[in-house]
């Protein structure tokens, strides 16, 4: 797909790029929601608790490498030659990191689950889930690089096809493996492994249809330079520098989510299960709003590459307006639909009671978090990853953990209050950096 040429990005252009990403992004937490709903209707909350812990650990392990998606998007968006070289570098790096992750973590799963404060009933289910999920770790990381490439090329339809098809397959296999074959947590994990493999195969197939002959470009590079296409150290250093900042940032983000889950587990399976449901709802909101952030990444990267200040600021403004309106609408849905939403996830009375106690913290989050999501897209597109890293460090180390320490006596309310402060600190930090770069006119260098 060709980079766009107009100097100004209207609302319509942002929306046309964002809506396929919104649909594809929603399918990701929808998958987790189906896992939660299917397991939540089994006879005991221990299955849901086990998968909640296992999924949190797997998120920490895999999404720590989310830089493979974000970094690839920014680099491809700013590339003027189609970005095939960046895809090849990122794909080979993803494969290597996935194999290393698989081999190094497998024998550490029991201590990790212990650190997560899993109950005796939930721990075996979490362990079984993780052992199966690790099988597709290298493929899952390669999928990050493929998705990042398509987004950077301003092709939001391909991620839609990949994620929607793979997650629909996963949902169907959930019902087959969990309810049909009675595989409980193991079935949820096996369904995801199958979906990861399918997504990779579909992504590779769609690459052959990209304008600019991606596969022929990659084959040419391999013939010219051999299997490792980074003889030129400069792009490799650039890749590692950007991805290193994003790696630290993502680790801090996932540490917060994992710690959140662990603190819920320490208060019992009912609290853990309730928090798992509310986090699934938050993920659905976050992934929906991230559709605008992904559009921003691609369009900002293109504007920076063309040194178009009008295109840059028009993209930021247009995407911000659309994201804010969407956040308000999602907040209204959460507020008005509480009773219906919770009963869709579980019919266990103790879990519903715990969820109702902290539900209003969840309702406050979309309008506070939308700015951090949107500005992440701006900074990724502009290649300013260090600021994202520094903001996340401040929010996690200087805000979230001190707040949690001081509010432990509040029980589950304390951890949700600290979570709200953490998201607010992320938004305020990025707003501050944005204002600085705007005032100094240093977005386009």
C-alpha positions in Angstrom: 0.0 0.0 0.0 1.4 3.4 -0.9 2.1 6.1 1.7 -0.5 8.9 1.6 0.4 12.2 0.0 -2.0 14.9 1.2 -0.6 17.5 3.6 -3.6 17.4 6.0 -5.1 14.2 7.4 -8.9 14.7 7.8 -11.1 13.0 10.3 -12.3 10.7 7.6 -8.8 9.5 6.8 -8.1 8.7 10.4 -11.4 6.9 10.8 -11.0 4.8 7.7 -7.6 3.6 9.0 -8.8 3.2 12.6 -12.1 1.3 12.3 -10.6 -2.0 11.0 -8.0 -1.8 13.8 -10.8 -1.2 16.3 -12.6 -4.3 15.2 -9.5 -6.4 15.1 -8.3 -5.1 18.5 -11.7 -5.8 20.1 -11.4 -9.4 19.0 -8.3 -9.8 21.2 -10.0 -9.1 24.6 -13.2 -10.6 23.3 -11.3 -13.8 23.1 -10.2 -13.4 26.7 -13.8 -12.5 27.6 -15.0 -15.8 26.1 -12.4 -17.7 28.0 -13.5 -16.0 31.1 -17.2 -16.5 30.4 -16.9 -20.2 29.5 -14.7 -21.0 32.5 -16.8 -18.8 34.7 -19.8 -21.0 34.1 -18.0 -24.2 35.2 -18.8 -25.7 38.6 -16.0 -23.9 40.5 -14.1 -20.6 40.3 -10.7 -22.4 40.6 -10.7 -22.9 36.8 -11.3 -19.3 36.1 -8.7 -18.3 38.7 -6.1 -20.7 37.3 -6.5 -19.3 33.8 -6.5 -15.7 35.1 -3.1 -16.4 36.6 -1.8 -18.3 33.7 -3.0 -15.7 31.2 -1.4 -12.9 33.2 1.9 -14.7 33.3 1.7 -15.4 29.6 0.9 -11.7 28.9 4.0 -10.7 30.9 6.2 -13.2 29.0 4.9 -12.4 25.5 3.9 -8.8 25.7 7.3 -7.9 27.2 8.2 -8.4 23.6 5.4 -6.2 22.3 8.1 -3.8 21.0 8.3 -6.2 18.0 4.9 -4.8 17.0 5.3 -1.2 18.1 8.9 -0.8 17.0 8.2 -2.3 13.6 5.2 -0.1 13.1 7.2 3.1 13.7 10.2 2.1 11.6 8.1 0.9 8.6 5.9 4.0 8.8 9.0 6.3 8.6 10.6 4.1 5.8 10.4 5.4 2.3 11.2 2.1 0.5 8.3 -0.1 1.8 9.8 -1.4 5.0 10.5 -5.0 3.8 14.0 -4.9 5.4 12.6 -3.9 8.7 10.1 -6.8 8.5 12.8 -9.3 7.9 15.0 -8.0 10.7 12.1 -7.9 13.2 10.8 -11.4 12.1 14.1 -13.1 12.6 14.6 -11.3 15.9 11.2 -12.4 17.0 11.9 -16.0 16.1 15.1 -16.1 18.0 13.6 -14.4 21.1 10.7 -16.7 21.1 12.9 -19.8 21.1 15.0 -18.4 23.9 11.9 -17.5 25.9 10.5 -21.0 25.4 13.6 -22.7 26.6 14.4 -20.5 29.5 11.0 -20.2 31.2 9.6 -23.7 30.9 11.4 -25.0 34.0 10.6 -21.9 36.1 6.8 -22.1 35.8 6.1 -23.5 39.3 8.1 -20.7 41.1 6.4 -18.1 38.9 3.0 -19.4 39.8 3.9 -19.4 43.5 5.0 -15.8 43.3 1.5 -15.0 41.8 -0.1 -16.2 45.1 -2.2 -18.9 43.4 -4.3 -20.9 45.7 -3.7 -24.7 46.0 -6.8 -25.3 44.0 -6.0 -22.9 41.2 -2.2 -23.5 40.9 -2.4 -26.9 38.9 -4.7 -25.3 36.4 -2.4 -22.3 35.9 0.6 -24.6 35.5 -1.2 -26.8 32.9 -2.3 -23.7 31.0 1.2 -22.2 30.8 2.9 -25.4 29.7 0.7 -25.6 26.7 0.7 -21.9 25.8 4.5 -21.8 25.7 4.5 -24.1 22.7 3.5 -21.3 20.4 5.7 -18.5 21.9 8.0 -18.1 18.9 5.1 -18.0 16.5 3.2 -15.5 18.7 6.3 -13.1 18.6 6.6 -13.4 14.8 2.9 -12.4 14.6 3.8 -9.2 16.4 6.3 -8.3 13.7 3.9 -9.1 10.9 1.1 -7.0 12.4 3.5 -4.1 13.0 4.6 -4.2 9.4 1.0 -4.0 8.1 0.1 -1.2 10.5 3.2 0.8 9.5 2.2 0.4 5.9 -1.2 2.0 6.7 -2.9 -1.3 5.9 -5.4 -1.9 8.6 -7.4 -4.4 6.7 -4.8 -7.2 6.9 -4.5 -7.1 10.8 -8.3 -7.2 10.8 -8.4 -10.3 8.7 -5.6 -12.0 10.7 -6.8 -11.2 14.2 -10.5 -11.6 13.5 -10.1 -14.9 11.8 -7.7 -16.3 14.4 -9.7 -15.2 17.4 -13.0 -16.5 15.9 -11.2 -19.8 15.5 -9.9 -19.6 19.1 -13.4 -18.9 20.4 -14.9 -21.9 18.5 -12.1 -24.1 19.8 -12.8 -22.8 23.4 -16.3 -24.3 23.2 -15.0 -27.5 21.7 -12.1 -28.1 24.0 -13.5 -26.8 27.3 -17.2 -27.6 27.1 -17.2 -30.4 24.5 -14.1 -32.3 25.5 -13.9 -31.2 29.2 -10.3 -30.0 29.0 -10.9 -26.9 31.2 -7.8 -24.8 31.5 -5.8 -27.0 29.1 -8.5 -26.5 26.5 -8.3 -22.7 26.8 -4.5 -22.9 26.2 -4.7 -25.4 23.3 -7.2 -23.3 21.5 -4.9 -20.3 21.7 -1.9 -22.3 20.4 -3.9 -23.4 17.4 -5.0 -19.8 16.8 -1.4 -18.5 17.0 -0.3 -20.9 14.3 -3.3 -20.1 12.1 -2.7 -16.3 12.5 1.0 -16.7 11.4 0.1 -18.7 8.3 -2.6 -16.3 7.3 -0.2 -13.3 7.9 2.5 -14.9 5.7 -0.1 -15.5 3.0 -1.3 -11.9 3.1 2.3 -10.6 2.8 2.4 -11.9 -0.8 -0.4 -9.5 -1.7 1.3 -6.4 -0.5 2.2 -3.7 -3.1 5.9 -3.5 -3.5 6.5 -7.3 -3.7 7.5 -7.9 -0.1 8.6 -11.5 -0.6 10.7 -10.7 -3.7 12.4 -7.9 -1.8 13.1 -10.2 1.1 14.4 -12.9 -1.2 16.7 -10.3 -2.9 18.1 -9.3 0.5 18.8 -12.9 1.5 20.6 -13.6 -1.8 22.6 -10.4 -1.4 23.5 -10.6 2.3 22.9 -14.2 3.4 20.5 -15.4 6.0 21.3 -12.6 8.4 20.4 -9.3 6.7 22.0 -6.9 9.1 25.5 -6.5 7.8 24.9 -2.8 7.9 25.0 -2.2 11.6 23.3 1.2 11.6 19.7 0.0 11.1 20.4 -2.8 13.5 21.5 -0.4 16.2 18.4 1.8 15.5 16.1 -1.3 15.8 17.7 -2.3 19.2 17.7 1.3 20.6 14.0 1.8 19.9 13.0 -1.7 20.9 15.1 -1.5 24.1 13.1 1.5 25.3 9.8 -0.1 24.4 10.9 -3.4 26.1 11.5 -1.6 29.4 8.3 0.3 29.0 6.3 -2.8 28.3 7.9 -4.8 31.1 6.8 -2.1 33.6 3.3 -2.1 32.2 2.9 -5.8 32.5 4.5 -5.9 35.9 1.7 -3.6 37.0 -1.0 -5.8 35.6 0.6 -9.0 37.0 1.1 -7.5 40.4 -2.5 -6.3 40.3 -3.6 -9.9 39.6 -1.4 -11.3 42.3 -2.8 -8.9 44.9 -6.3 -10.0 44.0 -5.3 -13.7 44.3 -4.0 -13.0 47.8 -7.5 -11.9 48.8 -9.1 -15.2 47.7 -10.4 -16.8 44.5 -13.6 -14.8 44.4 -11.8 -11.5 44.4 -9.3 -12.8 41.9 -12.1 -14.0 39.6 -14.0 -10.7 40.0 -10.9 -8.7 39.1 -10.2 -11.0 36.1 -13.7 -10.1 34.7 -13.2 -6.4 35.2 -9.8 -6.5 33.7 -11.3 -8.2 30.7 -13.7 -5.3 30.3 -10.9 -2.8 30.7 -8.9 -4.7 28.0 -11.9 -4.5 25.7 -12.1 -0.7 26.2 -8.3 -0.3 25.8 -8.0 -2.3 22.7 -10.9 -0.4 21.1 -9.3 2.9 21.9 -6.0 1.5 20.7 -7.4 1.4 17.2 -7.1 5.2 17.0 -3.6 5.0 18.5 -2.5 2.5 15.8 -3.9 4.8 13.1 -1.9 7.7 14.7 1.3 5.6 14.7 1.1 5.1 10.9 0.0 8.6 10.0 2.4 10.4 12.3 5.3 8.2 11.1 4.4 9.1 7.5 4.1 12.8 8.3 7.5 12.8 10.1 9.1 11.0 7.1 7.7 13.7 4.8 8.5 16.5 7.3 4.9 17.6 7.2 4.0 19.6 10.3 0.4 20.2 9.0 0.0 16.4 8.5 1.4 15.7 12.0 -0.8 18.1 13.9 -3.9 17.3 11.9 -3.4 13.6 12.6 -3.0 14.2 16.3 -6.0 16.5 16.5 -8.3 14.3 14.4 -7.4 11.1 16.1 -7.7 12.7 19.6 -11.2 14.0 18.9 -12.4 10.5 17.7 -10.7 8.7 20.6 -12.2 11.1 23.2 -15.7 10.6 21.8 -15.3 6.9 21.8 -14.1 6.9 25.4 -17.2 8.8 26.4 -19.4 6.3 24.6 -17.7 3.3 26.2 -18.0 4.9 29.6 -21.7 5.3 29.1 -22.0 1.6 28.1 -20.2 0.5 31.3 -22.3 2.7 33.5 -25.7 1.8 32.1 -24.9 -1.9 31.4 -23.5 -3.0 34.7 -26.1 -5.6 35.6 -26.2 -7.2 32.2 -22.4 -7.1 31.6 -21.5 -8.9 34.8 -24.0 -11.7 34.4 -22.7 -12.4 30.9 -19.4 -13.4 32.5 -20.4 -15.5 35.4 -23.4 -16.7 37.5 -21.3 -17.3 40.6 -22.8 -15.1 43.3 -19.7 -14.5 45.3 -17.8 -13.3 42.2 -20.6 -11.0 41.1 -20.7 -9.4 44.6 -17.0 -8.8 44.6 -17.1 -7.3 41.1 -19.9 -4.9 42.1 -17.9 -3.5 45.0 -15.2 -2.1 42.7 -17.1 -1.7 39.4 -17.2 2.1 39.6 -13.4 2.3 39.6 -13.5 0.6 36.2 -16.1 3.1 34.9 -13.7 6.0 35.7 -10.8 4.6 33.7 -11.7 5.1 30.0 -11.7 8.9 30.1 -8.5 9.0 32.1 -6.7 6.4 30.0 -7.5 7.5 26.5 -4.8 10.2 26.5 -2.1 7.7 27.4 -3.2 5.4 24.5 -3.4 8.2 22.0 -0.1 9.8 22.9 1.6 6.4 22.8 0.6 6.4 19.2 2.1 9.8 18.6 5.5 9.0 20.2 5.8 5.6 18.5 5.1 7.2 15.1 7.6 10.0 15.8 10.3 7.5 17.0 10.5 9.0 20.5 10.5 5.8 22.5 12.6 7.1 25.4 9.8 9.4 26.6 7.4 6.5 26.7 9.9 4.5 28.8 10.5 7.4 31.3 6.8 8.1 31.7 6.0 4.5 32.4 8.9 4.3 34.9 7.6 7.3 36.9 4.0 6.0 36.8 4.9 2.5 38.0 7.8 3.0 40.5 6.9 6.5 41.9 3.1 6.4 41.7 1.6 2.9 41.6 3.7 1.0 44.1 3.8 3.7 46.7 0.0 4.2 46.4 -0.6 0.4 46.8 1.7 0.3 49.9 -0.3 3.1 51.5 -3.7 1.8 50.7 -3.3 -1.9 51.6 -5.8 -1.6 54.4 -8.5 -0.7 51.7 -8.4 -4.2 50.4 -9.4 -4.5 46.8 -10.4 -0.9 46.6 -6.7 0.0 47.4 -5.3 -1.8 44.4 -8.0 -0.4 42.1 -7.3 3.2 43.4 -3.6 2.7 42.8 -4.3 1.4 39.3 -6.4 4.5 38.5 -3.5 6.8 39.7 -1.1 4.8 37.6 -3.1 5.4 34.4 -3.6 9.0 35.3 0.2 9.5 35.8 0.9 7.9 32.4 -1.5 10.3 30.7 -0.1 13.4 32.5 3.5 12.4 31.8 2.9 12.0 28.1 0.9 15.2 27.9 3.9 17.0 29.5 6.3 15.6 27.0 4.0 16.4 24.1 3.7 20.0 25.2 7.4 20.3 25.5 8.1 19.0 21.9 5.3 21.2 20.6 6.6 24.3 22.3 10.1 23.7 21.0 8.9 22.6 17.5 11.0 19.5 17.6 8.6 16.8 16.4 9.8 17.3 12.8 13.6 17.4 12.8 
